[in-house]
């Protein structure tokens, strides 16, 4: 029983230390997806504008 409590304590401490980092990584990935989508939208808009002016 004592060994199980020790393992559980180590796991809880690890999660408390890792949680802010994992949250930050998830936030950064969300921002990266937003930037990628905005870049794709801007590129597709510029391609469409170029096509309509040439045609």
Secondary structure, 3 states (H helix, E strand, C coil): CHHHHHHHHHHHHHHHHHHHHHHHHHHHHHHHHHHHHHHHHHHHHHHHHHHHHHC
